[in-house]
Amino acid sequence: MRVVIAPDSFKGSIGAAGAAAALASGWSAVRPGDELICLPLADGGEGTLDVLAAAVPGARWRRTRVTGPAGQPVACDWLELPGGTAAVELARASGLPLLAAPDPLGAQTTGLGQVIGHALDAGARQLLVGLGGSAATDGGTGALAALGGRFLDQAGDPLPPGGGALARLAAADLAGLRPPPPGGIRCLTDVRAPLLGPAGAAAVFGPQKGADPAQVARLEAGLARLAGCLGGDPAAPGAGAAGGTGYGLAAAWGAVITPGAPELGQLAGLDRALAGAGLVITGEGRYDRTSGTGKVAGAVLAAAATAGVPAALVAGQIADRPPLAVRAAVALADLAGGAGPARADPGRWLRLAGRRLAVRDPAALA
């Protein structure tokens, strides 16, 4: 039987390639005669550049130094793709794991703008920007400021970095903003959240970045002031991605926001891999109600349903019932006796999950 293993990263514990390899190791220990295709995927968050590097012939890694989310210098890789396209990943420049401690009001996206600037200086004529894993809720103002925009208070002075400062925003001066590349900017995102409101960047994702209720309210007020200055469409799906960076790049720089998982799956050859497969296994750190709205697991399950291929799901935690088409689901937290032990040694539990799936009756899975 041909088995396609197409997980996302299990964020904070193991990358997509490592997760796929561990699942494959467990499966092949039980069924060594099966054909296994490992296809690690991403959705615009961490691991996006790794997927592109593996999928696009001629992709070249480049490295620069940028300002991290806490104002510290960080090394940041980006990809030079054939045809004048550059791909950058917000998580590598301004991601939450780059913070020693959460800073919901002060974290900034300056580094994203700096790596974009380096790519443009190197001759990029089109940009792919992976949005996901952001430490900040600054509406992308840090990135836009690094590209020449100015965000001013009532006295006409530039605001300090961070989403907390936007509550004092009075005006946006984009006269010095660097022109976008002629081929445009596509933002790949894993969420469809709007900028504002109970489903928006501050309310939903602020607490994940350490914000308490008072800080969420401050961030929401700041993003609302930003929307008043920039216009655009704060209600657009994905505007709330990466702390509102999707909105900022779209409103000020004309970026197009698009779901990342289907696009990256297409580039990686998911449809080709599914042709003739007997089973696909996908997975992520936490499967919940958002998984079907732009994330890898939801995209793979949808592609499998279209192709008529049975599917299995492995996740660190399963907080929502998978679709009926999922023939088997395994939660690493159940295997390990808790989420903490599962995160501490994900490879071990992913291998065990692969074994658990492989010992099932193949007819029951198919």
C-alpha positions, -999 to 999 in steps of 0.1 A, spaced: 0 0 0 12 35 -8 9 58 23 14 95 21 26 112 53 19 149 51 20 167 84 25 203 95 51 210 122 40 203 157 47 239 168 73 243 195 83 207 196 92 192 162 93 203 126 72 189 98 100 169 83 109 154 117 73 146 123 69 129 90 101 109 95 90 97 129 55 87 117 71 68 88 96 51 111 68 38 133 47 27 103 75 9 86 85 -10 117 51 -28 114 46 -28 77 80 -27 60 67 -36 26 46 -5 22 56 25 0 59 56 22 59 91 7 69 118 33 56 152 23 62 177 51 39 207 46 33 242 60 6 269 58 25 302 59 38 298 95 70 281 106 84 257 81 71 275 51 105 282 36 116 246 42 87 234 22 94 258 -6 131 250 -6 123 213 -11 96 219 -37 111 246 -59 141 236 -81 168 262 -80 157 278 -47 187 294 -29 190 301 8 201 336 18 208 350 53 208 384 69 206 400 103 175 418 115 158 433 145 140 406 164 106 410 181 122 423 214 146 446 196 174 421 197 196 412 166 186 378 151 199 359 121 171 355 95 171 332 65 151 338 33 147 321 0 157 334 -35 134 316 -60 138 314 -97 122 341 -118 129 370 -94 107 358 -65 118 361 -29 101 342 -1 103 354 35 88 339 67 76 362 94 83 336 121 120 337 113 123 374 118 95 383 143 82 350 157 70 342 192 98 316 198 124 344 194 111 361 226 126 350 260 93 360 276 60 371 260 57 409 254 22 414 240 23 452 240 60 457 230 67 430 205 74 443 170 75 432 134 104 454 124 125 424 114 100 413 88 103 447 71 140 445 72 143 411 56 118 422 30 141 452 23 171 429 20 152 408 -5 143 438 -26 179 451 -24 189 417 -39 167 423 -69 134 405 -59 106 415 -82 79 396 -64 74 386 -28 59 356 -10 54 364 27 46 336 51 25 350 79 22 329 110 38 325 144 40 363 151 51 375 185 35 409 179 0 425 175 12 457 158 -8 455 126 24 452 106 35 487 116 69 476 126 75 460 91 60 491 73 82 514 94 113 494 84 102 500 48 99 538 53 64 543 67 59 566 97 33 561 124 28 593 144 12 604 177 -9 636 182 23 657 184 36 643 151 63 622 168 69 586 157 54 560 179 77 535 196 75 499 183 48 475 194 11 471 193 6 488 226 17 521 212 -10 521 185 -36 533 211 -19 567 207 -18 566 169 -30 598 152 -17 596 117 1 574 92 27 590 68 34 567 39 51 592 17 85 576 23 72 540 21 93 520 -3 73 510 -34 61 474 -36 79 451 -61 64 452 -96 53 416 -94 33 422 -62 32 406 -28 13 375 -18 8 369 19 3 332 28 -17 327 60 -31 299 81 -61 319 95 -91 337 80 -96 360 110 -105 397 104 -85 424 119 -110 435 146 -138 422 168 -143 390 188 -128 369 160 -100 393 153 -62 396 159 -63 409 194 -93 390 208 -83 356 195 -46 356 192 -36 382 218 -40 358 248 -18 333 230 9 359 230 5 366 267 -20 394 267 -44 398 296 -79 412 291 -68 448 297 -40 444 272 -63 428 246 -86 458 249 -56 481 244 -44 462 214 -79 462 199 -82 499 203 -48 504 186 -57 482 157 -90 501 153 -70 534 152 -47 519 126 -77 509 104 -90 544 107 -57 557 94 -50 532 66 -85 524 54 -85 492 33 -106 463 43 -101 453 80 -129 427 77 -112 408 49 -104 371 57 -68 369 69 -66 406 78 -60 395 114 -32 371 105 1 376 124 -13 402 147 -28 422 119 3 422 97 -19 408 69 -41 439 71 -11 463 73 6 449 43 -26 447 23 -39 482 32 -6 501 29 13 480 3 -13 463 -18 -5 428 -7 -29 400 -15 -38 376 13 -43 340 4 -46 307 23 -11 292 25 -18 255 31 -35 248 -3 -9 268 -22 21 252 -5 4 218 -9 1 223 -46 38 234 -48 49 204 -29 30 180 -51 3 168 -27 -22 160 -55 4 140 -74 13 121 -42 -23 113 -34 -29 97 -69 -30 60 -63 -24 63 -25 -42 39 -1 -40 62 29 -28 97 38 -17 106 73 -17 143 83 -11 160 116 -4 191 137 3 202 172 -34 208 181 -64 199 161 -94 221 169 -122 240 152 -97 263 134 -79 234 117 -103 234 88 -100 271 81 -67 273 64 -43 250 83 -24 221 69 -44 193 84 -77 207 71 -62 213 37 -48 177 35 -81 162 46 -100 182 20 -75 172 -7 -78 135 4 -116 137 3 -115 151 -32 -91 124 -43 -111 97 -26 -82 87 -4 -88 75 32 -72 97 59 -58 94 94 -50 122 118 -23 125 144 -21 155 166 -5 165 199 -40 172 212 -74 167 196 -98 193 208 -125 189 182 -141 160 164 -124 153 131 -145 149 100 -163 116 95 -140 108 66 -111 105 90 -108 67 96 -85 69 126 -72 97 150 -44 95 175 -36 122 201 0 121 213 -11 135 247 -32 104 252 -3 81 243 22 100 265 -1 106 295 -3 143 291 5 173 268 38 180 286 54 146 282 42 146 245 59 179 238 91 168 257 97 138 233 75 142 203 96 119 181 90 90 205 52 94 205 50 101 168 68 68 162 43 51 185 14 68 167 27 55 134 29 20 148 -6 22 163 -20 32 129 0 5 110 -13 -23 132 -49 -15 124 -66 -36 97 -57 -19 64 -92 -26 52 -106 -7 81 -85 23 73 -92 21 35 
